[in-house]
Amino acid sequence: MSLFWNILLLGLLVVIVIYIVKTYNNLVMLSNNLKKAWANIDVLLKQRYDEIPKLVKTVKGYMKHERETIINVIKARGQCIRASGVGKQGEAENMLTEALGRLFALAEKYPELKANQNFMYLQNRITDIENQIADRREFYNDSVNTYNIKIHQLPDALIASFAGFKDAELFKISPREKRDVAIDF
């Protein structure tokens, strides 16, 4: 009878070890998916950062009286490049998006600029990249949500806590982006 209980106890121990290893590996996979999702956003951000100096160079000749707007775009780009962490990166990206929006809105006052092929190409390229970033942000935030839920659900939370898994931060939009846009006709 003792052999039966020893085998049963050994079997139970093997099942527990397999469960712990499987759960840990799943958490590692989710964590790495987060890193991959952020890296995918980073690729697009780099593309956008590379296009902005070209846009500024094109716009400078036409928008001599809009110096402050151009400087704001350049400053915002610099803050994005220097930002570290998801929260800081999100704040910097929101500032850059806002500055680019102002630049594109001001371009409406300059018909020669709007007719410039290079400007139109860069505006469309940056807009396309912005749309891709929005899609990747959504995927990243879904990945963060899945990961955060997993590390807080029992019994996985015990393994996550023991192994040092921490909450991941969502890529959020700023309160400025939530405001209503004033439209004048």
PyMOL commands that set and color helices and strands:
alter all, ss='L'
color gray80, all
select helices_A, chain A and resi 2-60+67-82+86-107+111-115+117-152+156-163+175-178
alter helices_A, ss='H'
color red, helices_A
deselect
rebuild
show_as cartoon
